[in-house]
Amino acid sequence: MASCPNFSELEQRTFIKFRFRTILEIPPKSIHDELVTICGEDALFYSTVRRWVSLFREGRTSVQDGAPKMSINTDKLSEVKEYVESYPNSSVEDVANHVWISTGSAHTILKANLELRKVQVRWVPYCLTFPQKAARLQMAKTNLATYELSDPRRLLEIVTGDETWIQFKPPIRKQDGKVWLKKGEVPPAVCVSDFRAPKVLYCIFFDGLGPVAQIPVPKGQTLTGQFYADVVLP
């Protein structure tokens, strides 16, 4: 395309930015009509005008063509960051619709600018209280102190484990259990609350060399110390 005698392509893009970024947010068709009046047949195509208006609406500030395709402004970054912190399970489409940007722009902000990744939450049968966690920590420290002066290989003899409910059917879709996290952050745990779903209770114990016992608990069986001594760890 020949250069416009009055406006270069760079100047035309600057004109588009100026006309759109006014309070009135002049639509692409009107801006294109104005360019045609000024540049005639050398005006940018309407599709090009519409594309640049879309980029400026999403937060682009540069009028230079080519990479980078978009420069995200601070307001958009803040909006996306606040929304994801409030709704960590949100999808890229949710973020884009809330902030009024394209899904591609939302993905760029989440991955490149905010350095987030979406990971699956950890499912646990129940959530421990702080006193329960403190008691387990103290027990672990006691065990370590007991074996500290012994042969380090004896640590392999420590048997640990727990019981867990294995559900026949996941309570929610796996995709719905994903959250946005920064690199290095630990996925949150989600408590299983649907006790009506078909499931089986499993006892799993292991030492430093691998599994010791993997036993499905019979229906109606009460878990007691005697059951562990007689069945799980004979």
N, C-alpha and C positions, 0 to 999 in steps of 0.2 A: 504494500500500500504506500502510495506517495505521501510525502510529508505535507501536513497542512501548512499553507503559507503563513498563517497567523499563530498556530499552536503546534508545537511538537507533540508527539505521543505522550512524553513525560508531562508536558504542560496540560494536556487534555486530562490525564489521570489526576493531576493536581486540581484541575477545575472540577472534576467529578467529586473529589474528596471535599472541596470547599462547599460545593452546592448541596451535597448530601448532609454534611456535618453541621448544617444550620439548624436552628430550632425547628424549622418546618419539616426537615428531612424530606427534601424534594424527591419524588419517585424517579426511578431510572428512565422511564419514558420521557418525562419532561426534560431531564438532563440531556438525554440523547437529542431531543428536538433542538435544544439550545446549541449543542455542538454542531449539528447539521446546519443551523443558521449561520454559525461562525465559520465553519470549515468546509461546508458543502460536502462533496463526495469524498473528501479526505478525512471526514470525521470517523471516529472509532465506530465499529459496528455496535448495534444495540445490545447484542449478546455480551460483548466485551464490557460495555457500560454497566449492564446488569450484574456481571460477575464482580466488577470492582465495587459496586455499591454493596453487594453482599459481603465482600471482604471487609469493607470499612464498617459495616454494621456489626460484624463479629469482633471488631477491635483492632483491625490492622491500622497502622499509622504510616507506614512507608508507602510511597508511590512508585518505588523502583520495581520493575518487572522481574520475574524469575525468583529463584530461591533467595531468602526464605519466603514461603508463600504467605505467611501471616505473622504479624507481630502482635502478640497478645498484650493488651493493656492491663494495668494493675487492677482496675475495677473488676474485670472479668476473672482474673486470677483469684481475687478475694471472694467473689461470689461463688465460684466453683469450690474453693477451699471450705467456705462456711457451710455450703450445702452438703458436701461429702462428710464433713465432721458431724453434721446433724443427722444425715441419713447414709450411714456407711454401706448399707445394702443396695443403694441405688445403682441403676445401670447407666451406661454411657448415654443412652437415649433419655433417661430421666434427667441427667445433668444438663444435656443439650436443651431440652424443652424448658427447664427451669430458668436457665441463664439466657435463653434466646440466642443460641449459636448452633452451628451445624454439629453433627455427631463427630465429624472428623476433627473439628476444632476442640470439642470437648475431650476427645481421646488424646489429642496433643497436649492439652493442658494437664490432664491427669497423669500421663505417662512421662512426658518430657519436662514440663515445668514443675509440677508438684512431686514427680518421681514416686508415684503411687503404683501399687500392683494389687490385683484382686485375688484373694486367696480364700480357701474354704475354712470356715470356722471349725473349731474342734468340738465334736459331740462328746459329752460326758453324761453318765447316768444321773449324776446329781452334783450340785455345787457345794463345795466345802465352805464352812464358816471360817472366820479368821482364827478362833480358838482351835478348831480341828487342824488347820494348817500348821499352827504353832506347835501343837502336840506332835504332829508327824515330823516336823523339823527337829524338835528336841530328841525324839526317838532315833532319828538318823544320826544325829551328833553323838548320842550315847553309843550306838553301834560302832561308829568310826573310832571313838575313844577306846572302846573295848579291844579292838583289833589293831590299834595303832602300834603297839609294841610286839605284836605277834608276827608270824610269817605273813607277808602281804598276800600270799596265795590263798590264805584262809578267807579272804574277802569274797572269793569265788563261791564259798560255801553258803553265804547268806542267801536265804530264800525269801523272796518277796512276791507279791501278787495281789490280786483283787478279784472281785466278781463284777460282772457287767451284764447288762441286758442286751441281747442281740435281737433286734427287731426284724421280723420277716419282711417288712415293708418300710422304707424310709418315711419319716413323718412329713418332710417337705422335699421339694425338688432341690437337687444339689446346687443348681444355679442360684437359688434364693438364699443359700447359706453362705454366699461369698461376700466379703467386705473389702473396702479399699484400705490398704495399709502402706506405710513407708517401708523401705528396705530395712530389714533387721527387726521390725516390730513383730510381736508374737500374736498369732490369730486369737481372738477371744473365744471363750468356751460358751456353748449354748446348752442349757439344761434340757433334757428330754422330759416333757411333761405329759405326753399322751400315753397313759398307762393302760388304755383300753386296747391298744394295738397288739396283735399276736406277737409273742416274743418268747425267748428262752433265756434263762439265767445261766451264765457260763462262769466257771471258776478257772482262772488262769494263773499259774504260779511258775516262777522261773528263778534260776540262780545265775551265777556268772558264766556258766557254760551253755545256757539255753533253757528251754521250757522243761519244767519238772512235771507239771500236771495240767491237763486241759480237760475239764470235766463238766458236761452239761448237768445242771442240778435238776433232779426229778421234781415234777410239779407237786407242790404242797410241802416240799422239804424245807425245814427251817435251818438256816445256816447258824451253826453253833461251833464252839471250839471243838466239841467232840466229833462233829461231822468232818471238820478239817483234819483232825488227828486220825480218824478211822478211814476216811475215803480219799481225801485230797492228798494228804502227805503220809501215806502208810510207812 
